[in-house]
Amino acid sequence: MKVSLVMSTLGRIDEVVEFIVALKQVDHNDFELIIVDQNADERLQTACSAISVDFPVHYLRSPDAKGASRGRNIGVAKASGEIVCFPDDDCVYPPSLIKKVLGRFDETGSDIVCGRAAAPDGRSINGRFETSAQRVDLRNVFTTQIEWLVFFKREVFEQLDGFDEDIGVGASTPWQSCEGPDITIRAIQAGFKVYYDPDLYAHHPELNTRDPDDAMRAKGRRYARGMGHVIRKHSYGILYLTNYLVRPVGGACLSLLKGNINRGIYYLNVAIGRAEGYTGVCLGSRK
């Protein structure tokens, strides 16, 4: 079964090169990489073209159409694989990942298969993830996936009309995350089967939430707005949202009691951002 890896990228070169080099070790020989380049110049294509690979790499220039979700949708239109996925431009896929994912499709009869973000030692990072393999439903959708490790049957992705381009990093709205849960919720509501397995993981730089700087605290708020927006968009209700407000508020109180002011402010930003996304009212900067 052929897999199309669609990467929307902006502002990174070395990380994309590292991703391509890592793909040379993949133990599945039927895949293609589609790079949707949103940079203003062609330095990325020049750097990547210098790498010798034995799999197809396709470049699509898209400097005037920004946003991760928009770039992914553009790339899928050029995909030829039966399975599509959307690696981040600063992640690395382990050699065995694609073969494992295809195995889960066969074993579970699923339409979408999800994994988690992990550090090199295997521990989960950059979010909370379920610790056991399970079917994804409307209850656990926010703890069973991350956008760059969701694999779709291509016809399912197309039936869902792709990612909502108003959600995700680089979108023209304040909703800068959770385009993955959004499309997965739509898939579940349409009757498609979604499966999560923590044994399916890839690597990504770990977000510094232990001693976050100003940029990290701002990012936490932007990403949280996306989650709040998706919770509201799909009519989860205030009780469901409350669970995702209590945790960061508790984390903020604990951090402040321990004297970690920066972490406390980060957690408060997360709580505020989720509330902003849910209400649609953003205080301060929208980006």
C-alpha positions, 0 to 999 in steps of 0.5 A, a space after each residue: 500500500 502506497 503512503 503519501 507524506 504531505 509536509 507543509 513548511 515555512 521558515 525551516 530548512 535544516 529540519 526538513 533536510 533531517 526529516 528527508 535523511 531519516 526517511 532513507 532508513 524507512 523499512 517500507 519501500 512504497 511511499 512518496 514525500 510531497 513538500 508544500 513550500 510556503 517560503 518566499 524563496 527557493 532555498 529549501 528546494 535547493 537544499 533538499 534537492 542535494 540529498 540523494 534518495 530512492 523515493 519520490 520527492 515532489 515540490 509544490 511552491 505555495 508562497 502566497 497561500 499560508 497556513 499548515 492546514 491550507 498547505 496540507 490540503 494543497 499537497 493532498 491534491 497531488 498525492 497518489 498514495 492510498 494512505 496520506 499523513 502530514 508530518 511536521 517540518 521539524 519532526 522525525 519518523 522512526 524507520 519502522 513507523 510506516 510499516 507499523 501504521 499499515 499493520 494497524 490499518 489491516 488489523 483493526 479495519 480502521 479508516 484513520 490511525 493515530 499515534 503520539 509524540 515522543 522523546 527519544 527515550 519513548 516518553 510522551 511529550 507535547 501533550 497528554 496521550 492515552 497509555 493504551 491502544 483504543 478506538 478513538 471516540 468523541 470523548 477521548 479525541 483530544 488525548 489520542 492524536 497529534 496532527 503530524 501523526 494521523 494517517 488517513 485513507 485518502 478517500 476518507 480524507 477527501 470525503 471529509 473535505 480535508 482540514 478546516 483551513 481556518 484552524 491550525 498554525 499559520 491560519 488567519 484566525 486566532 485558532 492556531 491548533 487542533 485542526 487534527 481533533 477537528 477533522 477526526 471529530 468530523 470523521 467519527 460523526 460521519 461514521 468512520 472508524 478511528 484507532 489510536 495506538 501509543 506504540 505508534 510514535 515519532 519524534 519532535 522537539 519538546 516544548 519547554 513548559 517547565 521554565 517557559 519564556 515569553 514566546 512559549 507562554 504566548 504559544 501556549 495561549 495561541 494553541 489553547 485558543 484552537 482547542 477551545 474553538 474546536 470544543 465550541 464548534 462541535 457543541 461539546 458544552 461547558 461541562 466538557 470544557 470545564 475539565 480542560 480548564 481545571 487542569 491548567 488552573 490547577 497546574 498554575 496554582 501548583 507552579 506558583 506555590 512552588 515558586 515557578 512563576 514562569 510555569 504558573 503564567 504559562 498554565 494560566 495562559 493555557 486556561 485563558 486561551 481555551 476560554 477565549 477559543 470557546 467564547 470566541 472573544 480574544 483578549 489582547 493579541 489575537 496571534 
